[in-house]
Amino acid sequence: MTRYLLGVDLGSSSIRAAIYGLDGTPLAIASRPTEKSLPDPSRPGEIVWPHERIWQNGREAIQEAVSRMPSDGRIEGIAVACLGMDGLPIDGEGNELYPFISWHDRRTVPQFEAWEAKFGERRQFLATGNQLYTFNTAFRLQWMAEHRPEILAKAHKWVLIGDYFNYKLCGRLATDYSMACSTLLFDPHQKRWSSEVTRAAGIDENLLCDPHPSGTVLGGVSREASVATGLPEGTPVILGAHDYLCGVLPVGGHRPGTIVNVAGTWDVVQATTSVFEPSLDMVGRGLNYECHAAPGEYSILGAAIGGAVLDWYKAEFGNGEKGADWEDTQSRAFKGGPNGLLFLPHLAGANCPDFDPGSAGALIGLRSSHTRADVLAAIFQGVAFQNSAIVQTLEACGVRADRLVLVGGGGRNRDAVRTRANVLGRAIETSPLEEATALGAAMLAGVGTGLYASLDDACERVHRTGEVVKPDPVAAAGFRKYMPHYLGLYSALRSTNRALVAG
């Protein structure tokens, strides 16, 4: 029998199931969309992920990947990487009582504002390493208590999206430390739910799933899930991790000394540290601590939407990234350096290094001489400026790294990578690994089942050397002149953007 591992990536744009050999070679990858829904058009701010679609699309992706297995192949384990914070309530019989409230959803702004005033960002950060986001899990639970108390009264557990998928696979309710950290309710130092925070928030800890380290074996695929997915009954289900953390594992990002940029829907810039040391000088900078998927380590990160900005442009102005017209526009966009335009990519608010949910995007410097390609170039550059600002913030807070690696979908466009290198003014190592996030989940499955001795062992076996993209000195000098102007955009537009967002 040839041994394989299965990693599932539950992302904001798609659900991917990928089967790998123990050396990281992909055997089969299948994908389905992650579908949002607007339950009530009269409340456009309320956006959900229908749970039945999450499970259906996920199991179909697994089924398609499994159908490509050779007859002598066997999947030794499955683990799930997933987006953070989004969850739903289930009753004691496992019935879903409400859809997943998506991170796109705006309904919990009042709860966020009340918590900010009552508990405060400083106290929150020092207790849990978390910055406050309007979509934090804690605020969903508070919203439910205020607006749908009859549902919360029936709830047995509040289940995060990846944990729900594991539950559908094997019937066990649990969460890993990294996902627990994304809720606002977990103490990373003590590795337990924070009584200080849950009491102040009025949240019953019994509603929360038991936390365990990534790599914990949860159980075997149930008979029902076997029929639904094509996986053999009893296939071990292993606890994965927050998606970006899975993405850093194949390139050795779990070791201190490396900054990893996971470029997907969100642009996550992450470094690994062996200590949990939230300090007051980090407050308000949009940084977060989380327990790492690697045993005994912590992750410190800054994040902001990245790929989602480009998806928005493509959908609204790029003919959905189809046809020669789009290809020509993109080609022209990457010729040359700064073009007199600056783009502030705050389409979902500001996150790092300026944290402000009321901020908004802006295109500055627009003149009649600018073309569609110039606008697209400014958008790519704006995401790169934002990325550079996050790296600078991490380094200003004491992160030391001699290696910067880019993984994820954002690394597939070499021109975009070169733009990032030019804006950063430093070399970026790319990874040729396909679907790094799903591969990272598969690595955790391999460690959990004993096929790898450790994450270091897994990394040595799956790692592939990537291209190093160096900055062009002339272009880098031009972007360096623009960087102070980009950094000044947020404060210059703050009051105007807040007023426009508030209506």
LUMTIMAR-924477 format. One line per field, with one value per residue (C-alpha): chain; x, y, z; residue in three letters. Coordinates in steps of 0.5 Angstrom, whole numbers. Example, Ala and Ser with C-alpha at 12.3 -4.5 7.8 and 13.67 -1.06 7.14 Angstrom:
// residues 2
kette <- c(A;A) $
X <- c(25;27) $
Y <- c(-9;-2) $
Z <- c(16;14) $
rest <- c(ALA;SER) $
This chain:
// residues 503
kette <- c(A;A;A;A;A;A;A;A;A;A;A;A;A;A;A;A;A;A;A;A;A;A;A;A;A;A;A;A;A;A;A;A;A;A;A;A;A;A;A;A;A;A;A;A;A;A;A;A;A;A;A;A;A;A;A;A;A;A;A;A;A;A;A;A;A;A;A;A;A;A;A;A;A;A;A;A;A;A;A;A;A;A;A;A;A;A;A;A;A;A;A;A;A;A;A;A;A;A;A;A;A;A;A;A;A;A;A;A;A;A;A;A;A;A;A;A;A;A;A;A;A;A;A;A;A;A;A;A;A;A;A;A;A;A;A;A;A;A;A;A;A;A;A;A;A;A;A;A;A;A;A;A;A;A;A;A;A;A;A;A;A;A;A;A;A;A;A;A;A;A;A;A;A;A;A;A;A;A;A;A;A;A;A;A;A;A;A;A;A;A;A;A;A;A;A;A;A;A;A;A;A;A;A;A;A;A;A;A;A;A;A;A;A;A;A;A;A;A;A;A;A;A;A;A;A;A;A;A;A;A;A;A;A;A;A;A;A;A;A;A;A;A;A;A;A;A;A;A;A;A;A;A;A;A;A;A;A;A;A;A;A;A;A;A;A;A;A;A;A;A;A;A;A;A;A;A;A;A;A;A;A;A;A;A;A;A;A;A;A;A;A;A;A;A;A;A;A;A;A;A;A;A;A;A;A;A;A;A;A;A;A;A;A;A;A;A;A;A;A;A;A;A;A;A;A;A;A;A;A;A;A;A;A;A;A;A;A;A;A;A;A;A;A;A;A;A;A;A;A;A;A;A;A;A;A;A;A;A;A;A;A;A;A;A;A;A;A;A;A;A;A;A;A;A;A;A;A;A;A;A;A;A;A;A;A;A;A;A;A;A;A;A;A;A;A;A;A;A;A;A;A;A;A;A;A;A;A;A;A;A;A;A;A;A;A;A;A;A;A;A;A;A;A;A;A;A;A;A;A;A;A;A;A;A;A;A;A;A;A;A;A;A;A;A;A;A;A;A;A;A;A;A;A;A;A;A;A;A;A;A;A;A;A;A;A;A;A;A;A;A;A;A;A;A;A;A;A;A;A;A;A;A;A;A;A;A;A;A;A;A;A;A;A;A;A;A;A;A;A;A;A;A;A) $
X <- c(0;2;1;-2;-5;-11;-11;-17;-17;-23;-22;-26;-26;-26;-26;-20;-18;-11;-8;-1;5;9;14;9;8;1;-3;-10;-13;-20;-24;-31;-33;-34;-41;-44;-51;-55;-61;-65;-64;-67;-61;-55;-50;-52;-48;-47;-44;-50;-47;-51;-47;-40;-41;-44;-38;-33;-35;-36;-28;-26;-30;-27;-20;-21;-24;-17;-13;-10;-12;-6;-7;-9;-10;-7;-10;-14;-13;-17;-14;-19;-21;-22;-27;-34;-38;-45;-49;-51;-56;-55;-57;-52;-57;-55;-59;-56;-52;-44;-44;-39;-33;-36;-42;-43;-48;-44;-41;-45;-42;-35;-36;-39;-34;-28;-31;-32;-26;-22;-16;-11;-14;-16;-9;-5;-10;-11;-6;-12;-13;-21;-24;-32;-33;-29;-33;-34;-39;-43;-44;-46;-51;-54;-56;-59;-62;-64;-64;-68;-63;-57;-62;-62;-55;-50;-44;-41;-37;-32;-32;-27;-29;-36;-33;-29;-35;-39;-33;-32;-37;-32;-33;-26;-22;-14;-11;-10;-17;-19;-14;-18;-24;-22;-24;-17;-11;-5;0;-5;-8;-15;-21;-20;-25;-23;-26;-31;-34;-34;-37;-43;-41;-42;-35;-39;-41;-34;-31;-25;-18;-13;-6;-6;-4;-9;-12;-20;-23;-24;-29;-36;-40;-44;-38;-35;-41;-41;-34;-31;-26;-25;-29;-24;-19;-16;-19;-13;-14;-11;-10;-12;-11;-5;-1;-2;1;7;9;12;17;19;16;14;22;24;28;23;18;12;7;1;-2;-9;-16;-12;-5;-2;5;7;13;14;17;18;15;8;10;4;6;3;7;4;-3;-7;-2;-7;-2;-4;-1;-4;-1;2;1;8;8;11;11;7;5;5;2;-1;-6;-11;-15;-10;-13;-20;-18;-16;-22;-26;-23;-23;-30;-32;-27;-23;-29;-28;-21;-23;-20;-15;-17;-15;-9;-7;-9;-5;1;1;0;7;11;15;15;10;6;3;-3;-3;-9;-11;-13;-18;-24;-26;-23;-16;-12;-5;-1;-7;-13;-19;-26;-28;-23;-24;-21;-18;-15;-11;-8;-12;-12;-15;-8;-8;-11;-14;-7;-5;-11;-9;-2;-4;-8;-2;2;-3;-3;5;5;1;5;11;8;6;13;16;11;13;20;19;16;22;21;28;28;34;29;22;18;12;7;-1;-4;-1;6;4;4;11;10;6;12;17;12;12;20;21;16;20;27;29;29;23;23;18;15;14;9;2;-3;1;-4;-7;0;1;-6;-3;3;-1;-4;2;5;-1;-1;6;8;13;17;16;14;21;22;15;18;25;21;16;20;22;27;23;26;29;26;30;28;30;35;32;24;26;28;22;17;22;20;13;12;12;6;2;3;0;-6;-10;-9;-10;-17;-19;-25;-27;-28;-31;-36;-37;-38;-42;-47) $
Y <- c(0;7;12;19;24;29;36;40;48;51;58;65;64;56;49;45;38;36;29;28;23;23;27;33;31;32;27;30;37;39;45;48;55;58;61;67;68;74;71;78;83;88;87;87;88;81;75;68;62;57;51;46;48;48;41;39;43;40;33;34;36;31;26;28;28;21;18;20;15;9;2;1;8;9;15;15;21;28;34;41;48;53;61;64;66;64;59;57;54;46;43;37;32;36;40;46;52;58;59;61;68;71;75;80;81;88;86;86;93;95;89;91;98;97;92;97;102;97;92;96;94;94;90;85;85;84;78;74;77;79;86;87;86;87;80;77;70;73;79;74;70;77;79;72;73;80;78;71;68;63;60;60;57;51;51;45;48;54;51;54;53;48;44;43;40;35;34;32;27;24;26;29;36;40;46;47;52;57;57;58;64;67;68;73;68;64;65;63;63;58;54;55;59;66;66;74;75;70;73;80;78;74;68;61;57;51;53;53;46;43;46;41;42;41;34;31;25;26;20;16;18;15;11;16;21;15;15;22;23;16;16;9;9;9;14;18;25;30;37;42;49;56;56;61;57;51;55;57;50;47;53;52;58;55;56;63;67;67;72;68;72;68;72;69;73;76;78;75;77;72;70;65;66;62;67;70;77;82;89;96;98;93;96;99;97;91;85;79;73;66;59;56;49;48;45;50;56;62;66;74;77;83;82;86;84;83;78;80;87;84;80;86;90;84;83;90;93;87;83;77;76;74;75;79;85;83;80;86;91;87;86;94;95;92;96;101;103;109;112;118;114;111;106;105;98;99;96;92;97;98;92;93;97;102;99;102;99;105;107;106;105;111;112;118;122;121;125;124;122;115;109;103;99;105;104;96;98;102;97;92;97;99;92;91;98;95;89;93;97;90;88;94;94;87;89;95;91;86;81;79;75;74;70;73;67;68;63;62;65;71;68;65;72;73;81;82;78;83;89;87;86;93;96;92;93;86;79;75;67;64;57;52;48;47;49;50;51;44;41;44;41;34;35;36;29;26;28;26;19;18;18;24;24;32;38;39;32;33;40;36;31;36;42;45;50;56;62;68;75;81;88;92;98;103;101;100;107;110;106;108;116;114;110;116;119;112;111;118;117;113;119;124;121;118;123;123;116;115;120;117;110;112;115) $
Z <- c(0;-2;4;3;7;6;8;7;7;9;6;5;-3;-3;0;-2;-1;-3;-2;-2;-1;5;1;0;-8;-9;-12;-13;-11;-12;-10;-9;-7;0;-1;3;3;5;9;9;4;8;13;8;14;16;12;13;11;10;14;9;4;8;9;2;-2;3;2;-5;-6;-1;-5;-12;-9;-6;-13;-16;-11;-14;-12;-8;-4;3;6;13;16;15;18;17;16;17;17;24;29;25;28;30;35;36;40;44;38;34;30;27;30;26;20;21;22;17;18;13;17;21;26;32;31;37;41;39;41;48;49;47;52;58;57;53;48;53;58;52;49;55;57;51;46;42;38;38;31;30;28;34;36;43;40;36;42;45;39;40;47;46;39;39;46;45;40;45;50;46;45;47;44;40;34;30;22;22;28;25;19;24;28;21;20;26;31;36;39;40;38;37;41;35;33;40;40;35;39;44;50;50;55;50;56;61;54;57;56;60;66;66;59;59;66;63;57;60;56;59;58;58;51;48;45;49;47;45;41;34;32;37;34;35;32;26;20;22;17;15;13;10;5;4;3;0;6;9;15;21;17;23;24;27;29;25;26;24;16;16;21;17;11;14;16;9;9;16;18;25;27;30;25;19;17;13;9;7;1;0;1;7;7;14;16;21;25;31;38;44;49;50;51;50;51;52;46;41;43;37;32;30;32;35;39;38;40;34;31;33;40;45;40;39;33;33;26;23;18;13;7;1;-5;-3;-6;-12;-13;-12;-17;-22;-21;-22;-27;-30;-33;-28;-30;-37;-44;-47;-45;-38;-40;-43;-37;-32;-37;-37;-30;-28;-33;-29;-22;-18;-23;-19;-16;-9;-7;1;1;7;4;10;15;17;21;21;23;24;27;25;23;21;16;8;2;-3;-9;-9;-14;-20;-26;-33;-36;-32;-35;-33;-32;-28;-23;-23;-22;-16;-13;-13;-10;-5;-2;-3;1;7;7;8;13;17;16;19;25;27;27;31;36;37;31;28;22;17;12;9;5;1;0;-2;-8;-8;-10;-16;-20;-21;-23;-16;-12;-16;-14;-6;-7;-10;-4;1;-1;0;-3;-2;-2;-6;-5;-11;-6;-9;-4;2;7;5;5;12;15;12;15;22;20;19;26;29;26;27;20;21;28;29;25;23;20;16;14;12;7;4;3;-4;-5;-9;-13;-9;-12;-11;-11;-17;-14;-19;-17;-10;-9;-13;-8;-2;-4;-4;3;7;3;4;11;12;8;14;18;13;11;18;19;12;11;18;17;10;13;18;13) $
rest <- c(MET;THR;ARG;TYR;LEU;LEU;GLY;VAL;ASP;LEU;GLY;SER;SER;SER;ILE;ARG;ALA;ALA;ILE;TYR;GLY;LEU;ASP;GLY;THR;PRO;LEU;ALA;ILE;ALA;SER;ARG;PRO;THR;GLU;LYS;SER;LEU;PRO;ASP;PRO;SER;ARG;PRO;GLY;GLU;ILE;VAL;TRP;PRO;HIS;GLU;ARG;ILE;TRP;GLN;ASN;GLY;ARG;GLU;ALA;ILE;GLN;GLU;ALA;VAL;SER;ARG;MET;PRO;SER;ASP;GLY;ARG;ILE;GLU;GLY;ILE;ALA;VAL;ALA;CYS;LEU;GLY;MET;ASP;GLY;LEU;PRO;ILE;ASP;GLY;GLU;GLY;ASN;GLU;LEU;TYR;PRO;PHE;ILE;SER;TRP;HIS;ASP;ARG;ARG;THR;VAL;PRO;GLN;PHE;GLU;ALA;TRP;GLU;ALA;LYS;PHE;GLY;GLU;ARG;ARG;GLN;PHE;LEU;ALA;THR;GLY;ASN;GLN;LEU;TYR;THR;PHE;ASN;THR;ALA;PHE;ARG;LEU;GLN;TRP;MET;ALA;GLU;HIS;ARG;PRO;GLU;ILE;LEU;ALA;LYS;ALA;HIS;LYS;TRP;VAL;LEU;ILE;GLY;ASP;TYR;PHE;ASN;TYR;LYS;LEU;CYS;GLY;ARG;LEU;ALA;THR;ASP;TYR;SER;MET;ALA;CYS;SER;THR;LEU;LEU;PHE;ASP;PRO;HIS;GLN;LYS;ARG;TRP;SER;SER;GLU;VAL;THR;ARG;ALA;ALA;GLY;ILE;ASP;GLU;ASN;LEU;LEU;CYS;ASP;PRO;HIS;PRO;SER;GLY;THR;VAL;LEU;GLY;GLY;VAL;SER;ARG;GLU;ALA;SER;VAL;ALA;THR;GLY;LEU;PRO;GLU;GLY;THR;PRO;VAL;ILE;LEU;GLY;ALA;HIS;ASP;TYR;LEU;CYS;GLY;VAL;LEU;PRO;VAL;GLY;GLY;HIS;ARG;PRO;GLY;THR;ILE;VAL;ASN;VAL;ALA;GLY;THR;TRP;ASP;VAL;VAL;GLN;ALA;THR;THR;SER;VAL;PHE;GLU;PRO;SER;LEU;ASP;MET;VAL;GLY;ARG;GLY;LEU;ASN;TYR;GLU;CYS;HIS;ALA;ALA;PRO;GLY;GLU;TYR;SER;ILE;LEU;GLY;ALA;ALA;ILE;GLY;GLY;ALA;VAL;LEU;ASP;TRP;TYR;LYS;ALA;GLU;PHE;GLY;ASN;GLY;GLU;LYS;GLY;ALA;ASP;TRP;GLU;ASP;THR;GLN;SER;ARG;ALA;PHE;LYS;GLY;GLY;PRO;ASN;GLY;LEU;LEU;PHE;LEU;PRO;HIS;LEU;ALA;GLY;ALA;ASN;CYS;PRO;ASP;PHE;ASP;PRO;GLY;SER;ALA;GLY;ALA;LEU;ILE;GLY;LEU;ARG;SER;SER;HIS;THR;ARG;ALA;ASP;VAL;LEU;ALA;ALA;ILE;PHE;GLN;GLY;VAL;ALA;PHE;GLN;ASN;SER;ALA;ILE;VAL;GLN;THR;LEU;GLU;ALA;CYS;GLY;VAL;ARG;ALA;ASP;ARG;LEU;VAL;LEU;VAL;GLY;GLY;GLY;GLY;ARG;ASN;ARG;ASP;ALA;VAL;ARG;THR;ARG;ALA;ASN;VAL;LEU;GLY;ARG;ALA;ILE;GLU;THR;SER;PRO;LEU;GLU;GLU;ALA;THR;ALA;LEU;GLY;ALA;ALA;MET;LEU;ALA;GLY;VAL;GLY;THR;GLY;LEU;TYR;ALA;SER;LEU;ASP;ASP;ALA;CYS;GLU;ARG;VAL;HIS;ARG;THR;GLY;GLU;VAL;VAL;LYS;PRO;ASP;PRO;VAL;ALA;ALA;ALA;GLY;PHE;ARG;LYS;TYR;MET;PRO;HIS;TYR;LEU;GLY;LEU;TYR;SER;ALA;LEU;ARG;SER;THR;ASN;ARG;ALA;LEU;VAL;ALA;GLY) $
